[in-house]
Amino acid sequence: MSKFLRNSVATRVTAAILSASTFMSPVAMAYESNAKQAILVDVTGRRVLYEKNADQHMPTSSMSKMMTIYMVFDALKAGKIHLDDEFTVSEHAWRQTYKQDESSMFLPINGRVKVEDLVRGVVIQSGNDATVVLAEGIGGSESQFVDEMNEKAKQIGLSDSHFMNPHGMPDPNHYSTARDLATLAERLVEDFPEYYHFFGELEYTYNNIKQGNRNPLLYHAGSGADGLKTGHTDAGGYGLTGSAIRDGRRLIVVVNGLPSMQARADDPQSLLDYGFNEFKAYTLFKAGETVEKVATWEGVQPFVPLVIETPVTVTLNFAEKKGVKAVVKMPETVKAPIEAGQLVGKLVVSIPGMPDEEFPLKTASAVERLGFFPRIAMAANYLLGGRPEAPQPEPEGKKAAEKTAPKPIPPSSAARKAPALIPAPSPETAPAASTQKN
């Protein structure tokens, strides 16, 4: 790759970061959670901002119900059940109401209850009885449902969790980690935008009994919180998995093992404030934006643009801003015919102290192959030392900085999963083309 191509990307990335208006302190604030286990994840920037014993097994209490609700939402999305379907309250489910220290929706024995009511009974009221009714209604039995829970948990990336029941009552073999719960929360947000709103509802009345949502973040003015779930047992302490979005940037926080309800309200809010205030998000490239151009061999056009499919957004603190690097890796030429969307290279973004992140670069358009005689002429020109003319650089200065200034981060409902890490492509090149890469 030419020196110009490499430098043009670096210049655009630098302009995008330095031209953004921020109010970060030059000295990052130190923060230490009081929880036994904690993690703070920036979903928008695909980055962990804080962690403490995040891979330690822990009782998850009612935060386990997020996995039950994932199963319910998954069945709804697949059309296996519907919100207005009714499930029967078995005696086993009904008896959950009268077990000591358990949360309840206060369902009537043998009653018929709509799925939509049961979802609110789990998410807002944290009802163990509603949780069991859903498990039996979807799985046929509670034990069968739990088996399906564990299988689904592995499928969606929960690598260190095991469930023994759908509600989270203590069991030595029922556990998860803060990291896994953060993954589960992210999947709930991203996989089910049409149902996620249930987590943000503040109260629900059933059977003439009104109960408020137990998530304290929802009542904190300006927090941006819109879910997810609290939990408490004597063994696990007070815990919370929460999510908040400010200025289009979503953070997920998980805390557990706190000593009181007040600590459960204060600690995750402080973590969220730390993440939003001490780190900022920068969009380096927008989805569909041309990153570079690659020369074609035997193509009717001499160059074809390479575009990024997803937004390239990074989350940085003040100290990291000047250390970000972006390099394009691609072949010197690509042989025609070339298809639109053909994988040709990758953009590698480096942040100090973090693994490199790679984004695939694909052709923006198709390029047809030259006819026979033009190909002969091109080959002759190549043998005489001819090369495709290098693309002209972008204008520099104030205009360039304005053009590359990042736009507001898109809302959380937009797809923003981290692109798959891919090996460098090896498209067919000209007979004597260089394989140099940077």
C-alpha positions in Angstrom: 0.0 0.0 0.0 1.3 3.4 -0.9 2.5 5.9 1.8 -0.2 8.3 0.8 -3.0 5.8 1.4 -1.7 5.0 4.8 -1.3 8.6 5.8 -4.7 9.7 4.5 -6.5 7.3 6.8 -4.4 8.4 9.8 -5.0 12.0 9.0 -8.8 11.5 8.8 -8.9 9.6 12.0 -6.9 12.2 13.9 -9.2 15.0 12.5 -12.3 13.1 13.6 -11.0 12.8 17.2 -9.4 16.1 17.7 -12.1 18.1 16.1 -14.8 16.7 18.3 -15.9 19.0 21.1 -15.5 17.2 24.5 -15.4 18.2 28.2 -13.2 15.4 29.5 -10.8 16.2 32.3 -7.1 15.7 31.4 -6.8 13.6 34.5 -9.1 10.5 34.5 -11.2 10.1 37.6 -10.3 7.0 39.6 -13.3 4.9 40.6 -13.7 1.8 42.8 -17.0 -0.1 43.1 -18.2 -1.3 46.5 -19.7 -4.4 44.9 -18.1 -7.8 45.2 -18.5 -8.3 41.5 -19.0 -5.6 38.9 -18.6 -4.7 35.2 -19.3 -1.6 33.1 -19.6 -2.1 29.3 -19.8 0.5 26.6 -22.0 -1.2 24.0 -21.6 1.5 21.4 -17.8 1.4 21.5 -17.6 -2.3 22.1 -15.4 -1.9 25.2 -15.2 -2.8 28.9 -14.7 0.4 30.9 -14.5 -1.1 34.3 -14.4 -4.6 35.9 -14.0 -6.1 39.3 -14.1 -9.9 39.7 -16.2 -10.0 36.5 -15.5 -13.7 35.9 -16.1 -14.9 39.4 -19.0 -17.3 39.9 -21.8 -15.6 41.9 -25.4 -16.3 42.9 -27.6 -14.2 40.5 -30.9 -14.2 42.4 -33.7 -12.6 40.4 -31.2 -11.3 37.8 -31.6 -14.9 36.5 -35.1 -13.9 35.3 -33.4 -12.0 32.5 -32.6 -15.4 31.0 -36.2 -16.6 31.4 -37.4 -13.4 29.7 -34.9 -13.9 26.9 -36.6 -17.3 26.3 -40.0 -15.7 26.4 -39.0 -13.0 23.9 -37.4 -15.5 21.7 -40.6 -17.6 21.6 -42.6 -14.5 20.9 -40.4 -13.4 18.0 -40.4 -16.9 16.5 -44.3 -17.0 16.7 -44.4 -20.0 19.0 -46.4 -18.0 21.5 -48.2 -14.6 21.4 -48.7 -11.8 24.0 -52.4 -12.5 24.2 -52.0 -16.3 24.7 -53.1 -17.5 28.2 -51.2 -19.9 30.4 -52.7 -21.8 33.4 -51.4 -21.2 36.9 -50.4 -24.7 38.2 -50.4 -25.5 41.9 -46.6 -25.6 41.8 -46.5 -22.1 40.4 -49.1 -20.8 42.8 -47.2 -22.1 45.8 -44.3 -19.9 44.9 -46.3 -17.0 46.4 -46.3 -18.5 49.8 -42.7 -19.4 50.2 -40.8 -17.2 52.6 -39.1 -14.0 51.3 -40.1 -14.6 47.7 -41.4 -12.0 45.3 -44.8 -12.6 43.8 -47.4 -11.5 41.3 -50.1 -13.0 43.5 -51.6 -15.2 40.8 -54.8 -17.3 41.5 -54.4 -21.1 41.5 -55.8 -22.6 38.3 -56.2 -19.1 36.8 -55.6 -18.3 33.2 -53.2 -15.4 32.6 -52.1 -13.7 29.5 -48.4 -13.9 28.5 -48.2 -10.1 28.4 -49.4 -9.9 32.0 -46.9 -12.6 33.0 -44.0 -10.7 31.4 -44.9 -7.6 33.4 -45.2 -9.8 36.5 -41.7 -11.0 36.0 -39.9 -7.8 34.8 -41.7 -5.3 37.0 -42.9 -7.2 40.0 -40.2 -9.9 39.9 -42.9 -12.6 40.6 -41.5 -16.1 41.0 -45.0 -17.4 40.5 -45.2 -15.7 37.1 -41.8 -17.0 36.2 -42.8 -20.6 36.8 -46.0 -20.2 34.9 -44.1 -19.0 31.8 -41.5 -21.8 32.2 -44.2 -24.4 32.4 -46.2 -22.8 29.5 -43.3 -22.7 27.1 -41.2 -25.7 28.2 -44.0 -28.1 29.2 -42.4 -28.4 32.6 -40.1 -26.3 34.7 -37.2 -28.7 34.4 -37.5 -29.0 30.7 -37.6 -25.2 30.4 -34.4 -24.9 32.5 -32.6 -27.4 30.2 -33.6 -25.2 27.3 -32.4 -22.1 29.2 -28.9 -23.6 29.6 -28.7 -24.6 26.0 -29.8 -21.1 24.8 -27.4 -19.4 27.2 -24.5 -21.1 25.5 -25.8 -20.2 22.1 -25.9 -16.5 22.9 -22.5 -16.3 24.4 -22.9 -17.0 28.2 -19.8 -19.1 28.6 -19.7 -19.4 32.4 -23.3 -19.7 33.6 -25.5 -22.5 34.7 -29.2 -22.3 35.7 -31.0 -24.7 38.0 -34.3 -22.9 38.0 -36.0 -20.0 36.1 -36.2 -17.5 39.0 -32.8 -17.6 40.7 -33.6 -19.0 44.1 -30.3 -20.2 45.7 -28.8 -23.5 44.6 -25.1 -24.5 44.7 -25.1 -25.3 41.0 -27.0 -22.1 39.9 -24.5 -19.3 39.1 -23.4 -16.8 36.5 -20.8 -14.0 36.3 -21.0 -10.3 35.9 -19.5 -10.5 32.4 -22.1 -13.1 31.4 -25.0 -11.0 32.7 -23.7 -8.0 30.8 -23.7 -10.1 27.7 -27.2 -11.3 28.4 -28.4 -7.7 28.9 -26.8 -6.6 25.6 -28.5 -9.5 23.8 -31.9 -8.5 25.3 -31.4 -4.9 24.1 -30.3 -5.8 20.6 -32.2 -9.0 19.8 -35.6 -7.8 21.0 -36.1 -4.0 20.5 -39.8 -4.6 20.0 -40.2 -6.1 23.6 -37.4 -4.4 25.5 -39.7 -1.6 26.6 -41.2 -3.8 29.3 -38.0 -3.4 31.4 -38.5 0.4 31.6 -42.1 0.4 32.9 -42.3 1.8 36.4 -45.3 0.0 37.8 -47.9 -2.6 37.2 -51.2 -3.6 38.8 -52.5 -7.1 38.8 -55.3 -8.6 40.9 -55.8 -5.1 42.4 -52.3 -5.1 43.7 -50.0 -2.4 42.4 -46.3 -2.9 42.5 -43.4 -0.6 41.4 -40.4 -1.6 39.4 -37.6 -2.4 41.7 -34.8 -1.0 39.5 -33.7 2.2 41.3 -31.9 3.6 38.2 -35.3 4.2 36.5 -36.2 6.8 39.2 -32.9 8.7 38.9 -33.5 11.9 36.9 -31.1 12.3 34.0 -29.6 8.8 34.4 -30.9 7.7 30.9 -31.7 4.3 32.4 -34.3 2.1 30.6 -33.9 -1.4 32.2 -33.1 -4.2 33.3 -33.4 -6.3 36.5 -32.6 -6.3 40.2 -31.9 -9.3 42.5 -31.4 -10.2 46.1 -30.8 -13.2 48.2 -29.0 -13.6 51.6 -26.3 -15.6 49.7 -25.8 -13.2 46.9 -26.5 -9.9 48.5 -28.0 -7.0 46.5 -27.4 -7.0 42.8 -28.5 -5.1 39.7 -28.1 -5.4 35.9 -28.9 -2.0 34.4 -28.7 -0.2 31.1 -28.7 3.5 30.2 -28.4 5.5 27.1 -27.2 9.2 26.9 -26.7 11.1 23.7 -27.2 7.9 21.7 -24.4 6.0 23.6 -25.5 2.9 25.6 -23.7 1.5 28.7 -24.5 -1.7 30.6 -23.7 -2.1 34.3 -23.7 -5.2 36.5 -23.1 -5.1 40.2 -23.6 -7.9 42.8 -22.8 -8.6 46.5 -23.8 -5.2 47.8 -24.9 -4.8 51.4 -28.1 -2.9 51.1 -30.8 -1.5 48.8 -29.3 1.9 49.1 -25.9 0.7 48.0 -27.6 -1.0 45.1 -29.1 2.3 44.1 -25.9 4.3 44.5 -23.1 2.1 43.2 -24.4 1.4 39.7 -25.4 5.0 39.3 -21.9 6.1 40.1 -20.5 3.6 37.7 -22.7 4.9 34.9 -21.7 8.5 35.7 -18.0 7.4 35.6 -18.5 5.7 32.2 -20.4 8.6 30.6 -18.2 11.4 32.0 -14.7 10.0 31.8 -15.0 8.3 28.3 -16.3 9.7 25.1 -17.3 8.0 21.8 -15.9 9.0 18.4 -17.2 7.9 15.0 -14.1 7.4 12.8 -16.1 6.2 9.8 -19.8 6.1 9.0 -21.5 3.0 7.6 -21.1 2.9 3.8 -18.3 5.5 3.9 -15.3 5.1 1.5 -12.2 4.4 3.4 -9.7 4.0 0.5 -9.5 3.1 -3.2 -7.7 0.1 -4.6 -6.2 -0.2 -8.1 -7.8 -2.7 -10.5 -6.0 -5.0 -12.9 -7.7 -5.3 -16.3 -10.7 -3.3 -15.0 -12.6 -0.8 -17.1 -12.2 1.6 -14.1 -8.6 2.1 -12.8 -9.7 2.2 -9.2 -12.6 0.9 -7.1 -13.7 2.4 -3.7 -13.5 0.3 -0.6 -16.2 1.0 1.9 -16.9 0.1 5.6 -20.3 -1.7 6.2 -20.8 -0.7 9.9 -19.9 2.5 11.8 -16.4 2.5 13.2 -16.9 4.0 16.7 -14.3 4.0 19.4 -14.6 4.9 23.1 -11.6 6.7 24.6 -10.6 8.5 27.8 -8.6 11.7 27.6 -5.2 10.0 27.8 -6.0 7.6 24.9 -7.1 10.2 22.4 -3.7 10.9 20.8 -2.7 7.2 20.6 -5.4 5.9 18.2 -4.1 4.6 14.9 -5.9 3.3 11.9 -4.2 1.4 9.0 -5.7 -0.1 5.8 -4.4 -3.5 4.8 -5.2 -4.4 1.2 -3.5 -5.8 -2.0 -1.8 -3.5 -4.4 -4.2 -4.4 -7.2 -7.4 -6.5 -7.6 -8.1 -8.4 -10.8 -11.3 -7.7 -12.7 -14.1 -8.7 -13.0 -14.9 -7.4 -9.5 -18.2 -7.8 -7.8 -19.9 -5.2 -5.7 -19.4 -6.1 -2.0 -16.3 -8.2 -2.7 -14.1 -8.5 0.3 -10.8 -6.9 -0.5 -9.1 -5.6 2.6 -9.5 -4.6 6.2 -9.2 -1.5 8.4 -7.2 -2.1 11.6 -7.9 0.3 14.5 -5.4 0.3 17.4 -6.0 1.8 20.8 -3.1 1.8 23.4 -3.4 -1.1 25.8 -6.2 -2.8 23.9 -6.3 -5.6 21.2 -6.5 -4.3 17.7 -10.0 -4.3 16.1 -10.5 -5.2 12.5 -13.2 -4.1 10.1 -13.7 -5.7 6.7 -13.5 -3.4 3.6 -15.6 -4.3 0.6 -15.9 -2.9 -2.9 -18.5 -0.2 -3.3 -19.3 -1.2 -6.9 -18.7 -3.8 -9.6 -15.9 -3.4 -12.2 -16.1 -5.1 -15.5 -13.1 -6.6 -17.2 -11.4 -4.8 -20.2 -11.8 -6.3 -23.7 -9.1 -8.4 -25.3 -7.1 -5.6 -27.0 -7.2 -3.2 -24.1 -5.9 -6.0 -21.9 -3.0 -6.5 -24.3 -2.3 -2.8 -24.2 -2.4 -2.8 -20.4 0.0 -5.8 -20.2 2.4 -4.1 -22.5 2.2 -0.9 -20.5 2.9 -2.9 -17.3 6.0 -4.5 -18.9 7.3 -1.1 -19.7 6.9 0.0 -16.1 3.5 1.6 -16.2 1.4 1.7 -13.0 -2.1 3.0 -12.2 -2.2 6.6 -11.3 -2.5 7.1 -7.5 -5.7 8.5 -6.2 -5.6 12.2 -5.3 -5.4 13.1 -1.6 -8.3 14.7 0.3 -8.0 18.4 0.8 -6.3 19.3 4.1 -6.9 22.0 6.6 -10.1 23.4 8.2 -12.4 22.0 5.5 -11.1 18.5 5.9 -11.4 18.7 9.7 -15.0 19.9 9.3 -15.8 17.1 6.9 -14.5 14.4 9.1 -15.9 15.7 12.4 -17.9 12.8 14.0 -21.7 13.0 13.8 -23.8 12.0 16.8 -23.7 8.3 17.7 -26.7 6.5 16.3 -29.4 5.3 18.8 -29.1 1.9 20.5 -31.8 0.4 18.4 -29.4 0.5 15.4 -27.3 -2.5 14.8 -23.8 -2.0 16.3 -22.4 -5.5 16.9 -18.7 -5.7 16.6 -17.7 -6.9 13.1 -16.2 -10.3 12.9 -12.4 -10.4 13.0 -11.3 -11.6 9.6 -8.0 -12.6 8.1 -6.4 -10.4 5.4 -7.9 -11.1 2.0 -5.9 -12.6 -0.8 -7.7 -11.7 -4.0 -6.1 -12.5 -7.4 -3.6 -9.9 -8.3 -1.6 -8.9 -11.4 1.1 -11.3 -12.5 3.9 -9.1 -11.2 1.9 -7.0 -8.6 3.5 -6.5 -5.2 2.0 -8.2 -2.2 3.2 -5.5 0.1 0.8 -4.8 3.0 0.9 -2.5 5.9 
